[in-house]
Amino acid sequence: EYTPLASGSITIQAAKTFTPPTYPLLGNGVTSASLTMAVSAVPSTSVTITPSGTGLTFNPTSLTFTSGGGTSATWTVTGTTDGTQTINYAVSGTDQYEYTPLASGSI
C-alpha cells in the first residue's frame, strides 16, 4: 500500500548567469585593454572562472567571485597565434552549480 503525499509547493530558483566580455580583434603579441566578466549575482560562497584558448594568454589566469565581493572582475588577453581562436571557460568552486554554464567565445 502507498500513503498519498500531502500537497505542497517547491520553489525553483532561477540560475545565476555570467556575462563574458566582447573580445576585440588582436594581433599576434598584442594585449587587450581590460575586459570585464560579470555575474548576475554574487555566489553564496565562491565560484571561479578559468578561461583558456590555444594561442591565447590570460592575465590573471582565473577570476574568483566570492560572497563578499563584487559582480564584475577584469582580465586581459594576449594573442600569441594568428587566426580566430576559441575561448573556453571552466567554472569551478563551491557554488558552480548555481550558474548557467558559459558558452565558448572567440577572438
C-alpha positions in Angstrom: 0.0 0.0 0.0 1.0 3.6 -0.6 0.4 6.6 1.5 -0.6 9.6 -0.5 1.8 12.6 -0.2 0.4 15.8 1.1 0.3 18.6 -1.5 2.9 21.3 -1.3 5.0 23.6 -3.3 8.5 23.8 -4.5 10.4 26.9 -5.3 12.7 26.7 -8.3 15.4 29.3 -8.1 16.5 30.9 -11.4 20.0 30.1 -12.3 22.6 32.9 -11.9 24.4 33.8 -15.1 27.8 35.1 -16.3 28.2 37.8 -18.9 31.5 37.4 -20.7 33.2 40.3 -22.4 33.1 41.1 -26.1 36.6 40.3 -27.3 38.4 42.7 -29.7 40.5 41.8 -32.7 44.0 41.3 -31.6 47.3 41.0 -33.5 49.9 38.4 -32.6 51.7 39.6 -29.5 49.1 42.3 -28.8 47.4 42.6 -25.3 43.8 43.8 -25.0 42.6 46.5 -22.8 40.9 45.3 -19.6 38.0 43.1 -20.3 35.1 42.6 -17.9 33.4 39.4 -16.8 30.2 40.0 -14.9 27.9 37.8 -12.7 24.2 38.4 -12.3 24.5 37.8 -8.5 27.4 37.0 -6.2 27.7 33.4 -5.2 26.8 32.1 -1.7 30.4 31.1 -1.1 32.7 31.2 -4.2 32.9 30.4 -7.9 36.0 30.6 -10.2 36.1 31.1 -14.0 39.2 29.9 -15.8 39.4 30.9 -19.5 41.6 29.0 -21.9 42.3 29.1 -25.6 45.1 27.8 -27.9 47.3 30.8 -28.8 45.9 33.0 -26.0 47.3 34.1 -22.7 45.0 35.4 -19.9 46.1 37.7 -17.1 45.1 36.8 -14.4 44.7 33.2 -15.3 41.3 32.9 -13.5 38.7 35.1 -11.8 37.2 34.3 -8.5 33.9 35.7 -7.3 33.1 35.5 -3.6 30.0 36.1 -1.4 31.5 39.4 -0.1 32.9 40.5 -3.4 31.6 42.4 -6.4 29.7 41.3 -9.5 32.4 42.0 -12.0 36.1 41.3 -12.5 38.6 42.1 -15.2 41.4 40.4 -17.2 43.5 41.0 -20.3 44.2 38.6 -23.1 47.2 38.4 -25.3 47.2 36.8 -28.7 50.1 34.5 -29.4 48.9 32.9 -32.6 47.4 34.3 -35.8 43.8 33.5 -36.7 40.5 33.1 -34.9 40.9 31.4 -31.5 38.2 29.7 -29.5 37.9 30.7 -25.8 36.6 28.0 -23.4 35.6 28.6 -19.8 36.0 26.2 -16.9 33.7 27.0 -13.9 34.6 25.6 -10.5 34.1 26.2 -6.9 31.6 25.6 -4.2 28.7 27.4 -6.0 29.5 26.5 -9.6 26.1 24.7 -10.0 24.2 28.0 -9.1 25.3 29.3 -12.5 24.3 28.6 -16.1 27.4 27.2 -17.9 29.3 29.7 -20.1 29.3 29.1 -23.9 32.6 29.3 -25.7 33.6 32.5 -27.3 36.1 33.5 -29.9 38.7 36.2 -30.5 
